[in-house]
């Protein structure tokens, strides 16, 4: 199947929205310190606010997965982008924990709508031979958006003006969302030549959706992904604060350098990982899984070193290297999922994956790290417990490495796309 210019244009727009998705998500991390001071939030409360986003995100994901396999995705995604963009901008107007907690839930709901449907739309535009490349480009937007969020937030944090960081981050999504109205939505299964068969197939039954939990390969992929998400989510929130509080780097500088590392390593690793995975996939059906397992095996010890060394330079280098390996399998994770599940279950499979990785991953991980930090912090003795809190993260990467290693073991030699 020839990829049209319209397909590449659609990919560019969806990638742009995905960039704003992560910009809006991570701007709060960069302004967390002045926000905590202004709203009188301790580390546990700040972690809970971060978890509020995930609460809306993973609870609504199954609903959008169900809708995304039945109804036109374009209008649902448009509504989702509008909700998350306006809620992000609205975060700058709150005056207390409760208000911020509620509005961050709405940010999560809007983003869940887009994230569950965007990859399935792309999978219907690009055939299997091009799908990993397309999804890799879609996910390159993650480090870009995250870095821009940290950069914008870091600049406003230096000024002590966290409110305007949310406002400037939120409004661009409203404008870009309107471009969705001009896109042609592909038929489900179109890129695989299965659109007729999918159209004739009965809509996914609840038994089929829950049956995914009995799929051994799907479980290895998703629970390994949850372990990775646990680590990434917590450190995405606490990274700048860790560099500032443990290594005494200025907060604005810590946010900026963290964002720059995120952008640099994320861009290179995501692109390189997509290329490497495609090459490995030609050699073995488990090519995607091999890359995923390798990335976690290498990242875990480097992450542990970066979080325990007393040298700020070594810590920054270690964090950058571990980020590189954690971003390496970004594209192949989703491509691997679409090789495991039938075409008519793709949006549901993505939604169930989203539910699991956030419920058991980064929904509570920022709060867990924050609570452990509070437990070990002793103000009178000038002991900051944050360094102990973040040590949970490399342990989760070890668990992810084991699960993705099992995915390699149980990947069949012959794979085929089914409706």
TINUDREN-975245 format. One record per residue (C-alpha): residue in one letter; x, y, z. Coordinates in steps of 0.02 Angstrom, whole numbers, m for minus. Layout:
BEGIN
{type->A, c1->X, c2->Y, c3->Z}
...
END
This chain:
BEGIN
{type->X, c1->0, c2->0, c3->0}
{type->X, c1->71, c2->170, c3->m53}
{type->X, c1->77, c2->301, c3->84}
{type->X, c1->m5, c2->462, c3->23}
{type->X, c1->43, c2->642, c3->58}
{type->X, c1->m121, c2->659, c3->152}
{type->X, c1->m69, c2->518, c3->269}
{type->X, c1->96, c2->605, c3->309}
{type->X, c1->5, c2->770, c3->336}
{type->X, c1->m115, c2->685, c3->456}
{type->X, c1->33, c2->608, c3->548}
{type->X, c1->112, c2->782, c3->564}
{type->X, c1->m46, c2->856, c3->640}
{type->X, c1->m73, c2->712, c3->761}
{type->X, c1->111, c2->721, c3->811}
{type->X, c1->93, c2->909, c3->842}
{type->X, c1->m55, c2->876, c3->955}
{type->X, c1->43, c2->740, c3->1044}
{type->X, c1->183, c2->866, c3->1074}
{type->X, c1->58, c2->986, c3->1155}
{type->X, c1->m11, c2->839, c3->1253}
{type->X, c1->156, c2->813, c3->1340}
{type->X, c1->194, c2->999, c3->1352}
{type->X, c1->35, c2->1023, c3->1452}
{type->X, c1->70, c2->869, c3->1556}
{type->X, c1->245, c2->917, c3->1613}
{type->X, c1->236, c2->1104, c3->1633}
{type->X, c1->176, c2->1075, c3->1812}
{type->X, c1->335, c2->982, c3->1857}
{type->X, c1->442, c2->1132, c3->1811}
{type->X, c1->340, c2->1252, c3->1919}
{type->X, c1->310, c2->1131, c3->2062}
{type->X, c1->419, c2->1221, c3->2190}
{type->X, c1->339, c2->1396, c3->2176}
{type->X, c1->168, c2->1313, c3->2159}
{type->X, c1->196, c2->1217, c3->2321}
{type->X, c1->251, c2->1375, c3->2410}
{type->X, c1->105, c2->1480, c3->2349}
{type->X, c1->m28, c2->1348, c3->2387}
{type->X, c1->57, c2->1282, c3->2546}
{type->X, c1->74, c2->1102, c3->2484}
{type->X, c1->196, c2->976, c3->2559}
{type->X, c1->279, c2->842, c3->2451}
{type->X, c1->140, c2->717, c3->2481}
{type->X, c1->4, c2->840, c3->2428}
{type->X, c1->105, c2->892, c3->2275}
{type->X, c1->123, c2->710, c3->2224}
{type->X, c1->m64, c2->687, c3->2247}
{type->X, c1->m100, c2->832, c3->2129}
{type->X, c1->9, c2->748, c3->1999}
{type->X, c1->m88, c2->588, c3->2030}
{type->X, c1->m253, c2->679, c3->2000}
{type->X, c1->m206, c2->697, c3->1817}
{type->X, c1->m179, c2->509, c3->1808}
{type->X, c1->m343, c2->475, c3->1898}
{type->X, c1->m440, c2->560, c3->1759}
{type->X, c1->m325, c2->486, c3->1628}
{type->X, c1->m336, c2->301, c3->1667}
{type->X, c1->m516, c2->298, c3->1728}
{type->X, c1->m583, c2->375, c3->1567}
{type->X, c1->m468, c2->279, c3->1447}
{type->X, c1->m575, c2->120, c3->1439}
{type->X, c1->m728, c2->226, c3->1397}
{type->X, c1->m637, c2->309, c3->1252}
{type->X, c1->m567, c2->143, c3->1194}
{type->X, c1->m745, c2->74, c3->1186}
{type->X, c1->m806, c2->227, c3->1090}
{type->X, c1->m652, c2->233, c3->978}
{type->X, c1->m686, c2->61, c3->904}
{type->X, c1->m868, c2->107, c3->867}
{type->X, c1->m885, c2->290, c3->820}
{type->X, c1->m790, c2->420, c3->716}
{type->X, c1->m630, c2->460, c3->808}
{type->X, c1->m606, c2->634, c3->736}
{type->X, c1->m742, c2->722, c3->836}
{type->X, c1->m705, c2->627, c3->996}
{type->X, c1->m521, c2->675, c3->983}
{type->X, c1->m566, c2->856, c3->946}
{type->X, c1->m670, c2->863, c3->1105}
{type->X, c1->m529, c2->783, c3->1205}
{type->X, c1->m398, c2->908, c3->1147}
{type->X, c1->m515, c2->1053, c3->1188}
{type->X, c1->m546, c2->986, c3->1363}
{type->X, c1->m363, c2->959, c3->1407}
{type->X, c1->m307, c2->1126, c3->1333}
{type->X, c1->m437, c2->1230, c3->1423}
{type->X, c1->m410, c2->1135, c3->1586}
{type->X, c1->m221, c2->1164, c3->1575}
{type->X, c1->m248, c2->1350, c3->1550}
{type->X, c1->m374, c2->1346, c3->1693}
{type->X, c1->m243, c2->1272, c3->1810}
{type->X, c1->m166, c2->1445, c3->1817}
{type->X, c1->m322, c2->1516, c3->1902}
{type->X, c1->m336, c2->1397, c3->2051}
{type->X, c1->m312, c2->1451, c3->2232}
{type->X, c1->m305, c2->1290, c3->2330}
{type->X, c1->m269, c2->1103, c3->2331}
{type->X, c1->m449, c2->1049, c3->2297}
{type->X, c1->m473, c2->1162, c3->2145}
{type->X, c1->m306, c2->1110, c3->2071}
{type->X, c1->m341, c2->925, c3->2103}
{type->X, c1->m510, c2->934, c3->2012}
{type->X, c1->m447, c2->1031, c3->1861}
{type->X, c1->m298, c2->914, c3->1838}
{type->X, c1->m422, c2->770, c3->1828}
{type->X, c1->m501, c2->856, c3->1678}
{type->X, c1->m330, c2->875, c3->1596}
{type->X, c1->m311, c2->687, c3->1613}
{type->X, c1->m482, c2->650, c3->1540}
{type->X, c1->m449, c2->756, c3->1386}
{type->X, c1->m278, c2->679, c3->1356}
{type->X, c1->m344, c2->502, c3->1378}
{type->X, c1->m467, c2->529, c3->1235}
{type->X, c1->m327, c2->579, c3->1116}
{type->X, c1->m198, c2->450, c3->1171}
{type->X, c1->m314, c2->300, c3->1155}
{type->X, c1->m374, c2->344, c3->980}
{type->X, c1->m224, c2->430, c3->898}
{type->X, c1->m114, c2->275, c3->877}
{type->X, c1->m258, c2->169, c3->808}
{type->X, c1->m295, c2->306, c3->680}
{type->X, c1->m111, c2->302, c3->626}
{type->X, c1->m112, c2->112, c3->617}
{type->X, c1->m256, c2->124, c3->492}
{type->X, c1->m156, c2->245, c3->383}
{type->X, c1->9, c2->150, c3->376}
{type->X, c1->35, c2->m33, c3->331}
{type->X, c1->139, c2->m149, c3->439}
{type->X, c1->300, c2->m111, c3->343}
{type->X, c1->284, c2->77, c3->379}
{type->X, c1->186, c2->73, c3->541}
{type->X, c1->334, c2->68, c3->660}
{type->X, c1->412, c2->218, c3->571}
{type->X, c1->249, c2->316, c3->581}
{type->X, c1->219, c2->277, c3->764}
{type->X, c1->401, c2->316, c3->804}
{type->X, c1->380, c2->489, c3->726}
{type->X, c1->217, c2->511, c3->823}
{type->X, c1->305, c2->471, c3->986}
{type->X, c1->456, c2->582, c3->949}
{type->X, c1->335, c2->720, c3->999}
{type->X, c1->344, c2->657, c3->1179}
{type->X, c1->520, c2->719, c3->1221}
{type->X, c1->493, c2->879, c3->1120}
{type->X, c1->332, c2->921, c3->1210}
{type->X, c1->402, c2->872, c3->1380}
{type->X, c1->557, c2->977, c3->1351}
{type->X, c1->457, c2->1129, c3->1296}
{type->X, c1->347, c2->1107, c3->1450}
{type->X, c1->499, c2->1104, c3->1563}
{type->X, c1->576, c2->1253, c3->1472}
{type->X, c1->419, c2->1360, c3->1481}
{type->X, c1->387, c2->1309, c3->1660}
{type->X, c1->570, c2->1335, c3->1707}
{type->X, c1->569, c2->1513, c3->1640}
{type->X, c1->410, c2->1558, c3->1734}
{type->X, c1->475, c2->1468, c3->1890}
{type->X, c1->626, c2->1584, c3->1891}
{type->X, c1->506, c2->1731, c3->1890}
{type->X, c1->401, c2->1651, c3->2028}
{type->X, c1->251, c2->1661, c3->1911}
{type->X, c1->186, c2->1483, c3->1896}
{type->X, c1->9, c2->1536, c3->1846}
{type->X, c1->55, c2->1608, c3->1676}
{type->X, c1->153, c2->1449, c3->1634}
{type->X, c1->m11, c2->1352, c3->1631}
{type->X, c1->m101, c2->1486, c3->1532}
{type->X, c1->30, c2->1497, c3->1394}
{type->X, c1->43, c2->1307, c3->1386}
{type->X, c1->m143, c2->1275, c3->1368}
{type->X, c1->m212, c2->1389, c3->1235}
{type->X, c1->m112, c2->1332, c3->1079}
{type->X, c1->m201, c2->1162, c3->1087}
{type->X, c1->m369, c2->1246, c3->1057}
{type->X, c1->m309, c2->1314, c3->889}
{type->X, c1->m220, c2->1157, c3->827}
{type->X, c1->m368, c2->1048, c3->876}
{type->X, c1->m475, c2->1133, c3->744}
{type->X, c1->m365, c2->1062, c3->605}
{type->X, c1->m438, c2->890, c3->645}
{type->X, c1->m598, c2->946, c3->560}
{type->X, c1->m509, c2->948, c3->391}
{type->X, c1->m435, c2->772, c3->402}
{type->X, c1->m504, c2->616, c3->321}
{type->X, c1->m522, c2->478, c3->448}
{type->X, c1->m470, c2->308, c3->376}
{type->X, c1->m578, c2->153, c3->389}
{type->X, c1->m525, c2->31, c3->523}
{type->X, c1->m406, c2->m98, c3->450}
{type->X, c1->m382, c2->5, c3->291}
{type->X, c1->m192, c2->m1, c3->289}
{type->X, c1->m194, c2->m191, c3->306}
{type->X, c1->m325, c2->m216, c3->171}
{type->X, c1->m447, c2->m279, c3->301}
{type->X, c1->m572, c2->m134, c3->300}
{type->X, c1->m711, c2->m240, c3->223}
{type->X, c1->m683, c2->m383, c3->343}
{type->X, c1->m675, c2->m266, c3->493}
{type->X, c1->m834, c2->m178, c3->436}
{type->X, c1->m923, c2->m345, c3->429}
{type->X, c1->m853, c2->m399, c3->597}
{type->X, c1->m970, c2->m378, c3->746}
{type->X, c1->m916, c2->m238, c3->862}
{type->X, c1->m799, c2->m293, c3->1000}
{type->X, c1->m888, c2->m381, c3->1141}
{type->X, c1->m846, c2->m352, c3->1322}
{type->X, c1->m790, c2->m533, c3->1332}
{type->X, c1->m662, c2->m499, c3->1195}
{type->X, c1->m599, c2->m342, c3->1280}
{type->X, c1->m577, c2->m426, c3->1449}
{type->X, c1->m508, c2->m577, c3->1356}
{type->X, c1->m354, c2->m473, c3->1320}
{type->X, c1->m307, c2->m499, c3->1502}
{type->X, c1->m290, c2->m685, c3->1462}
{type->X, c1->m172, c2->m650, c3->1317}
{type->X, c1->1, c2->m696, c3->1382}
{type->X, c1->101, c2->m585, c3->1264}
{type->X, c1->m15, c2->m436, c3->1291}
{type->X, c1->8, c2->m453, c3->1478}
{type->X, c1->198, c2->m462, c3->1470}
{type->X, c1->200, c2->m306, c3->1362}
{type->X, c1->77, c2->m205, c3->1465}
{type->X, c1->141, c2->m247, c3->1639}
{type->X, c1->320, c2->m214, c3->1584}
{type->X, c1->259, c2->m49, c3->1514}
{type->X, c1->176, c2->m12, c3->1682}
{type->X, c1->342, c2->m35, c3->1772}
{type->X, c1->428, c2->83, c3->1650}
{type->X, c1->286, c2->209, c3->1667}
{type->X, c1->295, c2->202, c3->1857}
{type->X, c1->477, c2->257, c3->1849}
{type->X, c1->458, c2->386, c3->1710}
{type->X, c1->303, c2->465, c3->1786}
{type->X, c1->377, c2->490, c3->1958}
{type->X, c1->542, c2->558, c3->1898}
{type->X, c1->456, c2->668, c3->1770}
{type->X, c1->374, c2->755, c3->1917}
{type->X, c1->518, c2->752, c3->2041}
{type->X, c1->668, c2->766, c3->1923}
{type->X, c1->697, c2->955, c3->1932}
{type->X, c1->661, c2->956, c3->2119}
{type->X, c1->786, c2->813, c3->2143}
{type->X, c1->924, c2->908, c3->2051}
{type->X, c1->884, c2->1067, c3->2147}
{type->X, c1->865, c2->995, c3->2321}
{type->X, c1->994, c2->854, c3->2320}
{type->X, c1->1126, c2->932, c3->2209}
{type->X, c1->1089, c2->1116, c3->2249}
{type->X, c1->1065, c2->1168, c3->2068}
{type->X, c1->959, c2->1326, c3->2043}
{type->X, c1->779, c2->1274, c3->2011}
{type->X, c1->763, c2->1366, c3->1845}
{type->X, c1->926, c2->1291, c3->1784}
{type->X, c1->877, c2->1117, c3->1846}
{type->X, c1->711, c2->1126, c3->1752}
{type->X, c1->795, c2->1189, c3->1594}
{type->X, c1->937, c2->1062, c3->1594}
{type->X, c1->815, c2->922, c3->1634}
{type->X, c1->705, c2->976, c3->1489}
{type->X, c1->854, c2->989, c3->1372}
{type->X, c1->912, c2->814, c3->1418}
{type->X, c1->736, c2->751, c3->1393}
{type->X, c1->726, c2->829, c3->1220}
{type->X, c1->899, c2->779, c3->1162}
{type->X, c1->900, c2->600, c3->1223}
{type->X, c1->716, c2->576, c3->1182}
{type->X, c1->733, c2->634, c3->1003}
{type->X, c1->889, c2->534, c3->963}
{type->X, c1->837, c2->378, c3->1059}
{type->X, c1->659, c2->372, c3->993}
{type->X, c1->717, c2->389, c3->812}
{type->X, c1->863, c2->269, c3->835}
{type->X, c1->754, c2->145, c3->929}
{type->X, c1->626, c2->145, c3->789}
{type->X, c1->762, c2->114, c3->660}
{type->X, c1->847, c2->m23, c3->763}
{type->X, c1->681, c2->m109, c3->799}
{type->X, c1->634, c2->m112, c3->615}
{type->X, c1->803, c2->m190, c3->572}
{type->X, c1->788, c2->m318, c3->711}
{type->X, c1->609, c2->m358, c3->659}
{type->X, c1->674, c2->m412, c3->488}
{type->X, c1->789, c2->m537, c3->573}
{type->X, c1->669, c2->m605, c3->703}
{type->X, c1->485, c2->m591, c3->745}
{type->X, c1->537, c2->m543, c3->922}
{type->X, c1->639, c2->m393, c3->861}
{type->X, c1->529, c2->m263, c3->945}
{type->X, c1->528, c2->m360, c3->1109}
{type->X, c1->717, c2->m383, c3->1106}
{type->X, c1->743, c2->m195, c3->1095}
{type->X, c1->618, c2->m163, c3->1235}
{type->X, c1->700, c2->m287, c3->1354}
{type->X, c1->877, c2->m227, c3->1312}
{type->X, c1->830, c2->m46, c3->1349}
{type->X, c1->768, c2->m86, c3->1525}
{type->X, c1->915, c2->m201, c3->1566}
{type->X, c1->1038, c2->m61, c3->1528}
{type->X, c1->935, c2->82, c3->1602}
{type->X, c1->908, c2->6, c3->1776}
{type->X, c1->1088, c2->7, c3->1844}
{type->X, c1->1129, c2->174, c3->1763}
{type->X, c1->975, c2->252, c3->1841}
{type->X, c1->1024, c2->184, c3->2013}
{type->X, c1->1198, c2->258, c3->1995}
{type->X, c1->1129, c2->428, c3->1942}
{type->X, c1->1014, c2->437, c3->2092}
{type->X, c1->1144, c2->386, c3->2222}
{type->X, c1->1303, c2->475, c3->2168}
{type->X, c1->1349, c2->631, c3->2264}
{type->X, c1->1429, c2->712, c3->2112}
{type->X, c1->1305, c2->825, c3->2020}
{type->X, c1->1396, c2->807, c3->1853}
{type->X, c1->1396, c2->618, c3->1861}
{type->X, c1->1214, c2->621, c3->1914}
{type->X, c1->1166, c2->728, c3->1764}
{type->X, c1->1264, c2->616, c3->1646}
{type->X, c1->1186, c2->459, c3->1721}
{type->X, c1->1011, c2->530, c3->1709}
{type->X, c1->1040, c2->577, c3->1527}
{type->X, c1->1103, c2->404, c3->1482}
{type->X, c1->961, c2->316, c3->1574}
{type->X, c1->835, c2->430, c3->1488}
{type->X, c1->911, c2->381, c3->1321}
{type->X, c1->883, c2->196, c3->1351}
{type->X, c1->708, c2->223, c3->1422}
{type->X, c1->656, c2->318, c3->1264}
{type->X, c1->736, c2->189, c3->1148}
{type->X, c1->582, c2->73, c3->1137}
{type->X, c1->450, c2->212, c3->1129}
{type->X, c1->386, c2->176, c3->953}
{type->X, c1->405, c2->m15, c3->955}
{type->X, c1->299, c2->m34, c3->1113}
{type->X, c1->140, c2->21, c3->1023}
{type->X, c1->187, c2->m66, c3->859}
{type->X, c1->214, c2->m227, c3->956}
{type->X, c1->43, c2->m210, c3->1035}
{type->X, c1->m43, c2->m194, c3->866}
{type->X, c1->44, c2->m355, c3->811}
{type->X, c1->m29, c2->m446, c3->961}
{type->X, c1->m213, c2->m393, c3->954}
{type->X, c1->m345, c2->m405, c3->815}
{type->X, c1->m378, c2->m248, c3->710}
{type->X, c1->m554, c2->m224, c3->779}
{type->X, c1->m485, c2->m219, c3->957}
{type->X, c1->m343, c2->m95, c3->931}
{type->X, c1->m423, c2->56, c3->1015}
{type->X, c1->m486, c2->m53, c3->1157}
{type->X, c1->m316, c2->m134, c3->1177}
{type->X, c1->m233, c2->37, c3->1184}
{type->X, c1->m363, c2->97, c3->1309}
{type->X, c1->m345, c2->m55, c3->1422}
{type->X, c1->m156, c2->m35, c3->1412}
{type->X, c1->m174, c2->149, c3->1459}
{type->X, c1->m285, c2->102, c3->1606}
{type->X, c1->m163, c2->m26, c3->1673}
{type->X, c1->0, c2->69, c3->1649}
{type->X, c1->m69, c2->222, c3->1737}
{type->X, c1->m169, c2->137, c3->1874}
{type->X, c1->m20, c2->29, c3->1922}
{type->X, c1->113, c2->146, c3->1852}
{type->X, c1->118, c2->334, c3->1867}
{type->X, c1->m50, c2->367, c3->1951}
{type->X, c1->22, c2->343, c3->2124}
{type->X, c1->209, c2->342, c3->2090}
{type->X, c1->234, c2->532, c3->2114}
{type->X, c1->135, c2->525, c3->2277}
{type->X, c1->228, c2->368, c3->2335}
{type->X, c1->396, c2->451, c3->2304}
{type->X, c1->332, c2->609, c3->2390}
{type->X, c1->268, c2->514, c3->2542}
{type->X, c1->431, c2->416, c3->2560}
{type->X, c1->523, c2->581, c3->2546}
{type->X, c1->416, c2->659, c3->2683}
{type->X, c1->445, c2->505, c3->2794}
{type->X, c1->634, c2->517, c3->2785}
{type->X, c1->645, c2->707, c3->2787}
{type->X, c1->702, c2->784, c3->2950}
{type->X, c1->700, c2->973, c3->2942}
{type->X, c1->782, c2->995, c3->3111}
{type->X, c1->932, c2->889, c3->3058}
{type->X, c1->930, c2->958, c3->2879}
{type->X, c1->897, c2->787, c3->2803}
{type->X, c1->806, c2->785, c3->2635}
{type->X, c1->720, c2->618, c3->2607}
{type->X, c1->691, c2->642, c3->2421}
{type->X, c1->846, c2->543, c3->2374}
{type->X, c1->778, c2->390, c3->2465}
{type->X, c1->607, c2->413, c3->2385}
{type->X, c1->672, c2->406, c3->2207}
{type->X, c1->766, c2->242, c3->2236}
{type->X, c1->602, c2->152, c3->2207}
{type->X, c1->619, c2->194, c3->2022}
{type->X, c1->768, c2->87, c3->1966}
{type->X, c1->691, c2->m61, c3->2057}
{type->X, c1->536, c2->m44, c3->1947}
{type->X, c1->647, c2->m45, c3->1792}
{type->X, c1->717, c2->m214, c3->1843}
{type->X, c1->540, c2->m283, c3->1852}
{type->X, c1->504, c2->m212, c3->1679}
{type->X, c1->661, c2->m292, c3->1608}
{type->X, c1->606, c2->m463, c3->1672}
{type->X, c1->431, c2->m448, c3->1597}
{type->X, c1->491, c2->m388, c3->1427}
{type->X, c1->621, c2->m527, c3->1429}
{type->X, c1->477, c2->m651, c3->1447}
{type->X, c1->391, c2->m565, c3->1299}
{type->X, c1->543, c2->m609, c3->1194}
{type->X, c1->532, c2->m789, c3->1254}
{type->X, c1->349, c2->m811, c3->1207}
{type->X, c1->343, c2->m717, c3->1040}
{type->X, c1->298, c2->m843, c3->901}
{type->X, c1->410, c2->m860, c3->749}
{type->X, c1->268, c2->m824, c3->629}
{type->X, c1->155, c2->m671, c3->650}
{type->X, c1->2, c2->m616, c3->553}
{type->X, c1->m124, c2->m473, c3->559}
{type->X, c1->m302, c2->m529, c3->601}
{type->X, c1->m466, c2->m435, c3->597}
END
